[in-house]
């Protein structure tokens, strides 16, 4: 009846709307995500999208602190935000090298013809008289990427990242986790806790009885920190919970799995190491697009129009590798089968959303809206960005918050038993 009271109400569905809660994927909020965007927010001391760095004083005095917003108005950020950190660093070096090669004043400074590091190129560019806003942004991102790469080395994140992804894909288990915790005594408390949370999500039975206490001692985490693991497991829900017929709970029991929380995506490859992980949301959106979401797990308020799902599939660039790469290189041993587009120095050309922002955008299929109760992650933002291009349908992600790993862990610790007990709430 309400439709008749609204002028020009659409006669057919104009979009699809999928509501999830955080229990659908407990790994995505804590695993190390290796994109430039995620690494900035995970490893740097940022306030939201605000990054503070030092710039030379115009008066020749002490360096001045300057606040920069890493947002869509920055073309370099738009190009690199969803790129692997190693890829982003390589592209930045190429941009600096190309600028120096085209600039006669810069060539005079490079008299011996030797190959310069990205840091050397940055200093050279900053000293040029025509140093402008565009190059200032490029120089800023060189600084940020360099800082992230130093932190990765100092914290030994490559080894940890490899173990995390091996756990998720079923290539590692208890033995590897125990060996890591014993051998990597210098791993930070947060990283040890995040590893335990991933382990608990893949191997929940290892945290039953006194097993959790032994793991807590081995990882040297406190009872307060273990609240995050306990509450995460409670959020994942019980397989035995029943709901009345014709209704559904706020908790989603969509993935009753064994010891592999993800499967490698067949037919997809990726140039970069540690880009194997994908959030469960990516799989769910692709199933929604094909009208393949199981109705007993994802209850539909009304029957979807089949026309929503016609002809929207497509081929895409890969985000996975199928075998562990060499430990000394961020680049996978496997040669990619797709050609990554090389972008202009202004940084505008690579953003897939912007590529569709012209008349092409109107030719895309009906929108998909996703809302995640309990917070979304940056890997899920990346997945929506990727699938907008792949499915030719704009995928819009909404949530109660966008949480980086430290924020998510803090939220879990603060949850009370009353807040976790939502089994009786029925929609």
N, C-alpha and C positions, 0 to 999 in steps of 0.2 A: 504493500500500500504506500510506503514512504516514497517509492520511485515516482508515483503519479503526482506527488506534491513538489517535485524538483524539476524546474524547467530545463529542457534539453538534456535530460538524463540519458546517458549512452544506452543504446538498445542491446549492445553486446559487450562482453568483457573487454576492457582496455588494457589490463595488466594481470599479473599473478602476484600474490602476496603470500610469502612463506614466513611463518613465525616460529622461531626456534628459541631454546634457552642454552645457557652455557654448557649444560651437561652433554650436549651433542658432540662436543670435542674438547676434552680437558687437556689435550697435548698442545694444541696450537697456542694457548696463552703463555706457555712456559718454555717451549723449545726455542733454541736460538734460530732466528730467521735471518738469513744472510743477505737480504737486500739492503741497499744504501739507506733507505727510509727507516727500516726496522733497526739497523745497526746504530743509526744516529740517536734514536730514542732509547735504545737499550743500553748503549755503552757511554754516551755522552751525558753530561750534567745539564740537560735541557729542561726548561720550564715550558711545557706544552710544545709549541713549534718555535720557541724562542731560543736562539743560540747566541752566546756572548763570546766575542773574541777580541783580541788586542790588535790595534792598528797603529802604525807609526804616527806620532804627533806632528801636526802641520807646523808647529812652532819649534820642533826639534827637541822637545822635552821628553818626559816619560811617555811610554805607549798609552794610548787611550783605549778604554773599553767601549765596544760598539755592539749594540743588539741587532741581530738579524733574524727575520722571520723566514723559516723554510716553508714556503707556501707556493701556491699555484702561480703567483705573479712572477716567480723566478724561473726563467726558461731552462736554466741548467738543472734545477731541481726537478722540473717536470720531465726532463729527459732521463734522469738517472735514478729517480726515487725507487722504481721497481727493478732496477738492475742489480745483479749480484755485486757485492762490494769490490770484488776483484775486477769485474768487468767495468764498473764505474771508475775505478782507479786507472785502468788502462785507457779508457776513453778520455779522461781528464789529461793524462800525459800526452795523448795524441793531439788534443786540442791545443795544449801549450806548445807542443813541437811545431804544429802547423802555423801557429801565430808567429813564432820566432822565425820560421823559414820564410815567411812572407814579409818580414819586417827588416829593413836594411840596418836600422840602428841596433837591433838585437843581434844581427849577424856580426857586426863590428865588435860586440862584446865577446862573442864566441870565436876568438881568433884562431885557436889551435884546432878547430874542427872536431873536437872530441864530443862524444855523446854525453849529454847532461842529464842529471837526475830531474825528476819532476820538481823537487824543491829548488834546485838551481834555476830551472826555467821560471819558476814562480818569482824568485828574487829578481831575475833579469827583467821580466815583464813589468814588475812593480816599479822598476827604475826608469822605465821609458817615459818620455814626455807626453805621449798620447795615451797613457794609461787611463782608461775611462771606466764607466760604470759596468759595461759588459765584461771587461777584463777583471774588474774588481770582484764580480760575482764568481767568475771562473777561478780566480786566485783563492777566494774564500773556500770553494769546494775542494780545491787541492789541499788546503790546510785541514779541512774536516776529514777527508778521506785518509790523509796521512796519519792523523790522530787516531782514527778508528783502526787502521792497520797496525799501529804500534800497540794499541790495547789488545788486539787479537793475539799478537805475538807474546806480549807480557803475561797474559792470562792463559795462554796455551789453549785457546778456544777451538783451534782446528781439530785437535784430538778429541776434545769434549763434543764438538759438533758432530764428528764422525760417529762417536759412540751413541749419541742421541738418535741419530737417524738410523743407525743399524738396529737399535732397540725397536724403533717404531716399525721397521720393515721386517722384523723377525730374524735379522742376521746376527744379533748379539743377544745375550741373556744374562743370567745371574753371575756366571763366572767373570764375564767382561766388566760388569758393574763393580763387583768386589775388587777385581784387580785394579781398576781405575781409582777407587776410593783409597786403596792401600798405597798405590804408587804415587798418586797425585796429591800429596799432603798439602801442597801449596795452593790447591784450588780454593777459590773464594767460597765463603759460606753460602752465598746466594746460588752459585753454580752447583754446589753439592746438593743443595735442596732441590733445585730444578731437575737435576738428574734423578733424584729419588722420586719426584712427582711423576716424571715420565715413566720410570720403572714401575711405580705403583699403578699407573694407568694401564700398562701393558701386562703386568704380572700382579694382579690384585691379591692372589692367594699367598704371595710372599710377605704380605703385611698382616696376616692373621695370627692371633695369639701373641706369643713372645717374639715372633720373627721380626716384628716392627721395632722392638726395643734393641735387638741385636744390630739391625741396620742403622738405627739412630746412633748407636755407639760407634759403629764403624765409620759413619759419615761425620761424626762429631757435631751433630746438630742437637739443639735443645728441645725440651718438651714443647716449649712455646712455638718453635719453628715447625715441629711435627704436626701442629694443629692444621697447618696448611695442607699437609698430606691427608690427614684424617678427614678434614672438611671437603677436600676435593673428591675423595672416595664416596662420601655421603651424597655429594651433588650428582655423582654418576648414577645413583639410584640402585635399586635392587631388581634383579631379574624376576623375582617372585611376586612383585607387587601387582595386585589386581585393581582394576578400575571398573566402576559400574558400566553396564551395557549402555551404549549410546552416548558415552561421554569420554573425555580424555583428560589425563593429568597434565599438569604443567611440566612435568619431567618427561624427557624423551628417552626411551630405551631402544634406540635405533640400531645400536652396534654391539650386539652380544658376541664378542670376538674371542678368539684364542690368543696365541702369542704373536700376532702380527697386527698392529693397529692400522696399517695401511698396506696396500698392494701397489707394486710398481705399475705405472700406467703403460700399457702395451702400446707400441708405436710412437712413443714420445721419448725424445732424447734431449740432453742439454749439454752445452759446452762446459759448464762450470761445476766444480766439485761442491758438495753440500747444498745443492739445489734440488735434491731428491724429494724433500718433504713437501706435501701439499695439505692444506687444511681440509677437514671433512666437508666443509661448506662447498668446496669446489665440486666434489662428487655429487652432493645433494642438488646443486643447481643444475648440473648436467642431466641428472635424472628427472628433475622437474621439467626441464626443457623438452625431454622426450616423453613426458607423461608416464614415467616409470617409478615414481616414488610409491613405496608400498602403503596402501591406504590404511592398513591396520596400525601402522606406526606414525603416519602423517595424515591425520584425519582431515578430510576436505569438507569445507563448509558448504560448497556447492560443486556440482560436477563441472570440470573445466571444459571449455570449448575446444574441440580437437583442432580447430584452425589455428589456435595459439601455438601449436607444436609443429606445424608443417613447414618444412624447408628451412629450419633455422640452424641446423647442424653445419659444421664446417671443419676444415682442417686447421690446426693451430701449431704455433711454435711450441717446442717442448720445454718442460720444466723438470725433467727427470733424467737420471742416469741409472743404468742397470748393474753396474759393477763398481766396487770401491776403486777410486783413482789413486795415483801415486801420492805418497805422503808429502813429497816436497814441492808439489805444485798445486795451485788452486784450479788449474785447468784440467778437465777430464782427459784421460788417455783416448777416449773415443772421439772421433771427429764428428762434429755435428752435421746432420743431414739437411739442415735448413740454413738459409743465409740470413744472418742478423742484419737488418738494415743499418747502414752507417749514416749518421745524422749530421746535419749541418752544424757549424760552429755556434750558431745562435741558439741551438738547443730546442727549437720549437717542433721539429719535424717528427720526433719519435713518439710523442704521447698519443696513445691510441684513442683516447677519448676525444682529444682535440682534432684528430684526423676525421672523426665523424661529425664534428660540430658544424659542418657546412650543410649543403643540400643532401649529402650522403646520409646525414643523421636521420632525416625524415624517412628514408627508405628502410630503416631498421625495423625489426619485428617489435611486437608489443613488449613493454617493459616488464622486468621482474623486480619486485621489491622484496627485500629480505630484512627482517628485524630480529635481532638477537637480544633476548633478555639476559642481563648479567654481564654485558660487555663484549665488544668485538675486538679482533686483533688486527695487526698490520698485515699478516699473511692473508687474512680474509679480505682485506681491502685489495691486496694484490690480485687475489683470485677473481674478485668481481671485475676489476679493471681488465684482466686477461680475457674473461669470459664475455665481456661486452663486445670485444673484437671477434672472438671465436664464434659465438652464437649469433652475432649480428642482432643482438637484443641488449638494450641498455639495462645493466644490472645495478640497482641502487641499494646500497647497504646502509641500514640504520641500526642504532643500538642505544642502550642506556648510557654507554660510555665507550671510548676507545682506550683499552688498557695495554700498557706495556708490562713486561713480566714482573718488575718490582711492585707495581701498583696492584696487579692481580693477586700476587702472593699476599700482600698486605690485606686486601679485601677478604681473602680466604681465612686468614688468621682471625679476623675480627667478626666473622660470622658466628652467630649464636646458634644453639641447638634449635631454638624456636624458629629462627629464620630458615634453617635447613629442613625443618619438618613441614613440607608443603604437600605431602601425599594426599591430604584430605581436601585440598583445594581442587575443585572440579569446574571445568568450563562447560 
